[in-house]
Structure formats: structure tokens, C-alpha cells
């Protein structure tokens, strides 16, 4: 009986899912979100501008940066 030598197909090497800029944007988004939550910390008045307006805007901006980092090619 003769054996057939079939060449083994090499699969192309798979790299990272995202590029370098995507990972940088993700890191930036994590830093911005953490900074937004840090703005909410404190013992002062609960209805302070920083806690009810500024901090949520900063957190949402961090999530938006993360969303952009995921979708950017």
C-alpha cells in the first residue's frame, strides 16, 4: 500500500485582537473612569456640583473612550 503524503497546512499566526493604539485608548478610558469615581468620594455635601454633575460626566466620557477604543480599526 502506498501512503499519501499530504502536507500539513500551517495556520497563520494569530496576533493580538487590537492594535497598540486600541490598548492605549482602553488604558486611558480605565484611568478616566477611575478618576471620575474618585471625584465622587468625599465627606462634604452630597449635593455638591463636583459629585452630582462633574463626576458622572467624567465617568461617561471614560466609557465613551472605551467604546471608541473597541470599535476603532
C-alpha positions as CSV (number, residue, x, y, z in Angstrom):
1,X,0.0,0.0,0.0
2,X,1.2,3.4,-0.8
3,X,0.9,6.2,1.7
4,X,-0.2,9.6,0.5
5,X,1.9,12.4,2.0
6,X,-0.4,15.3,2.4
7,X,1.3,18.5,3.5
8,X,0.2,19.8,6.9
9,X,-1.3,23.2,6.5
10,X,0.2,25.7,8.8
11,X,-2.3,28.1,10.3
12,X,-1.2,31.7,10.1
13,X,0.0,33.1,13.4
14,X,-2.7,35.0,15.2
15,X,-1.7,38.3,16.7
16,X,-3.4,40.5,19.2
17,X,-7.1,41.3,18.6
18,X,-6.5,45.0,18.9
19,X,-3.6,47.3,17.9
20,X,-1.3,49.3,20.1
21,X,-3.4,52.4,19.9
22,X,-6.5,50.5,20.9
23,X,-4.9,49.2,24.1
24,X,-3.6,52.7,24.9
25,X,-7.2,54.1,24.5
26,X,-8.5,51.3,26.7
27,X,-5.9,52.2,29.4
28,X,-6.8,55.8,29.1
29,X,-10.5,55.0,29.4
30,X,-9.9,53.0,32.6
31,X,-7.9,55.9,34.1
32,X,-10.6,58.4,33.2
33,X,-13.4,56.2,34.8
34,X,-11.4,55.7,38.0
35,X,-10.7,59.4,38.1
36,X,-14.5,60.0,37.8
37,X,-15.3,57.7,40.7
38,X,-12.6,59.4,42.7
39,X,-14.3,62.7,42.2
40,X,-17.4,61.2,43.8
41,X,-15.5,60.4,47.0
42,X,-15.7,62.7,50.0
43,X,-17.3,63.7,53.3
44,X,-18.5,67.1,52.1
45,X,-22.0,68.0,51.0
46,X,-23.7,65.2,48.9
47,X,-25.3,67.8,46.6
48,X,-22.0,69.4,45.6
49,X,-21.5,70.2,41.9
50,X,-18.5,68.0,41.7
51,X,-20.3,64.9,42.9
52,X,-23.6,65.2,41.0
53,X,-22.6,66.9,37.7
54,X,-18.9,66.7,37.0
55,X,-18.1,63.2,38.2
56,X,-20.8,61.4,36.2
57,X,-19.8,63.4,33.1
58,X,-16.2,62.3,33.5
59,X,-17.3,58.6,34.1
60,X,-19.5,58.7,31.0
61,X,-16.6,60.2,29.0
62,X,-14.4,57.4,30.1
63,X,-16.9,54.8,29.0
64,X,-17.2,56.6,25.6
65,X,-13.4,56.4,25.2
66,X,-13.5,52.7,25.9
67,X,-16.3,52.2,23.4
68,X,-14.3,54.1,20.8
69,X,-11.2,52.0,21.6
70,X,-13.1,48.8,20.9
71,X,-14.6,49.9,17.7
72,X,-11.6,51.7,16.2
73,X,-9.8,49.7,13.5
